[in-house]
Amino acid sequence: MEENVGFILGSPQRERVLRVLSSKGKMTTERIAKVEHIPLQAIKRIVKEMEERGIIKDEGGAWNLTEMGQEVDKEIKKRT
């Protein structure tokens, strides 16, 4: 898990994606881009990287945190 915490904290945009999914729940790629004011292409890259690490998963076209993602979020909240 520590590696995933470092991965998220290594990018303010990844941290924003994690936090918005944690606070608002499932969201589409397009919605994340709109809410966070991050270009769609950047969000597409970020969610792919986060999915590959098991932090988020696609649930019927919307992204949601996995159990690992929830644990990473809790750990980051403790540190900040």
MODA-V198901 format. One record per backbone hydrogen bond with DSSP energy under -1.0 kcal/mol. NH is the residue of the N-H (numbers start at 0). CO is the residue of the C=O. E is the energy in kcal/mol with one decimal. If there is no record, write none. Layout:
# MODA-V198901
NH,CO,E + NH,CO,E
This chain:
# MODA-V198901
4,0,-2.2 + 5,1,-2.4 + 6,2,-2.1 + 7,3,-2.4 + 8,4,-2.7 + 9,5,-1.2 + 10,7,-1.6 + 14,10,-2.3 + 15,11,-2.1 + 16,12,-2.1 + 17,13,-2.5 + 18,14,-2.4 + 19,15,-2.5 + 20,16,-2.1 + 21,17,-2.1 + 22,18,-2.5 + 23,19,-2.7 + 24,20,-1.4 + 26,62,-1.7 + 31,27,-2.4 + 32,28,-2.2 + 33,29,-2.1 + 34,30,-3.0 + 35,31,-2.6 + 37,32,-1.6 + 42,38,-2.1 + 43,39,-2.7 + 44,40,-1.7 + 45,41,-2.6 + 46,42,-3.0 + 47,43,-1.5 + 48,44,-2.3 + 49,45,-2.7 + 50,46,-2.4 + 51,47,-2.4 + 52,48,-1.2 + 53,50,-1.7 + 54,49,-2.5 + 56,63,-2.6 + 58,61,-3.6 + 62,26,-3.5 + 63,56,-2.0 + 65,54,-2.3 + 69,65,-2.3 + 70,66,-2.2 + 71,67,-2.7 + 72,68,-2.4 + 73,69,-2.3 + 74,70,-2.3 + 75,71,-2.5 + 76,72,-2.4 + 77,73,-1.8 + 78,74,-1.3 + 79,75,-1.3
